[in-house]
Amino acid sequence: MSVFRPVRRVTDRDGRDWEIYAYRLELPPHARRSGFLRRVAAALGRAFVELPRAAFAARRSDEWTIEAVTWVPRRTSYTWKTTGEYRGNVIAQVEAGVAAGTIPRPRYATFVGVEEGY
C-alpha cells in the first residue's frame, strides 16, 4: 500500500469518483511561509528532516490513516484512524459507505474529520 496510489477506487450515487488511500506515514502540518527563500528552506526542511522522522515513527506505530478523496466538483476528503489489525475491514466499510453516497462510519475506526478545499 502506498500513500501515492489509492488502494480502492469507487463511484458514488452522484457519479463522483472517489479514491481511498491507506497509509501510516504522518507528516506534521506545515505553516505557510511568505517569501520564496523561506518556502524553499521550509520545503528542504520537510524533505530532509520531517520526512525521515515521520518514516521512522511510522515503523514503530500500528496506527493507519484511511482517507477517501474526491476531486470534483471540489476536493473533499474524509479521514479515519485505525490499527493494522482492522485496516482491511475499515477500507471495505469506507468503500461501501462512499458507494452508497453517505459519510461512512466504519467500526474499529475513529473519524478524524472532513476537509474541503478550493
C-alpha positions in Angstrom: 0.0 0.0 0.0 1.2 3.5 -0.8 0.2 7.0 0.1 0.8 7.8 -3.6 -1.6 5.2 -5.0 -5.2 4.5 -3.9 -6.0 1.1 -2.5 -9.5 1.3 -3.9 -11.5 3.4 -6.4 -15.3 3.8 -6.2 -18.0 5.9 -7.8 -20.9 7.2 -5.6 -24.5 7.5 -6.5 -24.0 11.1 -7.8 -21.3 9.9 -10.2 -18.4 11.3 -8.3 -15.2 9.2 -8.4 -13.5 8.6 -5.1 -10.1 7.3 -4.2 -9.4 5.5 -1.0 -5.9 5.7 0.5 -4.3 3.8 3.4 -1.0 5.0 4.9 1.0 5.1 8.1 3.3 8.0 7.3 2.0 11.1 9.0 3.8 14.4 8.4 3.1 17.3 10.8 1.1 20.2 9.4 3.3 22.9 8.0 2.9 26.7 8.4 2.6 28.9 5.4 5.7 30.9 4.8 5.9 34.1 2.8 8.8 34.8 0.5 10.5 32.5 -2.0 13.6 31.7 0.1 11.5 30.8 3.2 9.3 28.5 1.2 12.4 26.8 -0.3 14.0 26.4 3.1 10.8 25.0 4.6 10.4 22.5 1.7 14.0 21.3 2.2 13.5 21.0 5.9 10.4 18.9 5.4 12.2 16.7 2.8 15.3 16.1 4.8 14.2 16.4 8.4 10.5 15.8 8.9 10.0 13.1 6.2 12.7 10.8 7.7 11.5 11.4 11.2 7.9 10.6 10.2 9.0 7.4 8.3 10.9 6.2 11.4 7.9 6.9 13.7 5.6 5.1 11.2 7.8 1.9 11.5 7.1 1.8 15.3 3.4 2.7 15.1 0.5 0.4 14.3 -1.8 3.4 13.5 -3.1 3.6 10.0 -4.9 6.6 8.3 -7.7 5.8 5.9 -8.7 8.6 3.6 -11.4 8.8 1.0 -10.9 11.7 -1.5 -12.9 13.1 -4.4 -11.6 15.9 -6.6 -14.8 17.0 -8.5 -16.5 19.4 -8.1 -14.0 20.4 -5.4 -11.6 18.4 -3.3 -13.3 16.7 -0.4 -11.7 14.2 1.9 -12.9 12.1 4.8 -10.3 10.7 7.2 -10.3 7.9 9.8 -7.7 6.3 12.1 -7.5 2.6 12.8 -5.0 -0.1 13.6 -3.3 -2.5 11.3 -5.5 -5.4 12.5 -8.7 -3.7 11.3 -7.3 -1.8 8.3 -8.8 -4.1 5.6 -12.2 -4.1 7.4 -12.2 -0.3 7.6 -11.2 0.1 3.9 -14.1 -2.2 2.9 -16.6 -0.3 5.0 -15.4 3.0 3.7 -15.7 1.8 0.2 -19.3 0.6 0.7 -20.4 3.8 2.5 -18.9 6.1 -0.1 -20.6 4.0 -2.9 -23.9 4.4 -1.1 -23.5 8.2 -1.0 -23.1 8.5 2.8 -20.3 9.5 5.1 -19.1 6.1 6.3 -18.9 5.3 10.0 -16.8 2.1 10.0 -16.5 0.0 13.1 -13.0 -0.1 14.6 -12.1 3.3 13.3 -12.1 6.8 14.7 -13.5 9.5 12.5 -10.9 12.4 12.2 -12.9 14.8 10.1 -13.9 16.2 6.7 -11.6 18.6 4.8 -13.0 20.6 1.9 -10.8 22.6 -0.4 -11.0 25.0 -3.3 
